[in-house]
């Protein structure tokens, strides 16, 4: 999941003159090796810029101070590959990425004295590596007979994240034994899935049994809505619904009132942008996912092209415990997933010729018996007696 942090600040009459962080742009999903831009857009108002800093996982890797010579400086950090010739103030360029580039990126903008204001926001970037080939099957035999134990394993090509594997027998999903994925030194994962069962005649269609393995890679990321901050005071609470550092495609919150007090009812809706498949919505109070009884399902907004915008309501009675440090923060997330599927080459196991002809070969006594022949001898006991006397003569 990718998390996009956005905060709404309560503003006063002089807010228009203060420092604001307008937007932070970090790509949510990046294929390993791609180049990326990290952009931090701000409005100084009447303030003077002191510094712009970028961090990954709380470690600083770039800073811009107008008074320094040169003003832009970088610090070595795994996964960070900066091109300073194309980097300008808060906008930095990485010509390529690797698995170490994955992480939470934060931009901080600070102003000079006398106010020394600082605003910041962060985004998560995920690095994906798709499998270079289809999954493959090991442990197979060319022929199986009813009663034989089929014990095969499906392995995916290295990927990030780990592939989810499924087994299919004649087009129907099978019960399997999942093995933990293994991580290689380059940060990629190999998934394995074992399939063990006793072959039965019903598994063979026209004398053939088809086994196939499927690898699924889910590239999911989560967009955060603007965060609603409700400040508690003796006269009630004021809810700010302005969009500060709001993700452009993030879900939208509507239906709130400007003033709330304890025992009031919060009744708001979260609407995701249209997509197919639709996004999955979640509500949070003070960064904790809400209880199911707080949620109110709403009908989605349907579009002619098959896309839809899901809507999820939040309704609850305000209590004192909802406030932390005299604030209550409401947030909604929308999770989008793109699923990639790769299927192995079909394995067709043939029913053993022994089973087809009903011929049984006993390797221990080097004899061959055919049940249809013995059934004839059973009908003619005189023939049986004749063969018995001949065998006695040669002993």
Buried (B, 14 or more C-beta within 10 A) or exposed (E): EBBBBBBBBEEEEEEEEBBBBBBBBBBBBBEBEBBBEBBBBBBBBEBEBBBBBBBBBEEBBBBBBEEEEEEBEBEEBEBBBBEEEEBEBBBBBBEEBBBBBBBBBBBBBBBBEEBEBBBBBBBBBBBBBBBEEBBBBEEEEEEBBBEBEBEBBBBBBBBBBBBBBBBBBBEEEBEBEEBEBEEEEEBBBBBBBBBBBEBEEEBBEEEEBBBBBBBBBEBBBBBBBBBBBBBBEEEBBBBBBEBBBBBEBBBBBEEBBEEBEBEBEBEBBBBBBBBEEBBBBBBBBBEEEBEEEBBBEBEBBEEEEEBBBBBBBBBBEBEEEBBEEEBBBBBBBBBBBEEBEBBBEEBEBBBBEEBEEEBEEEEEEEEEEEEEEEEEEEEEEEEEEEEEEEEEEEE
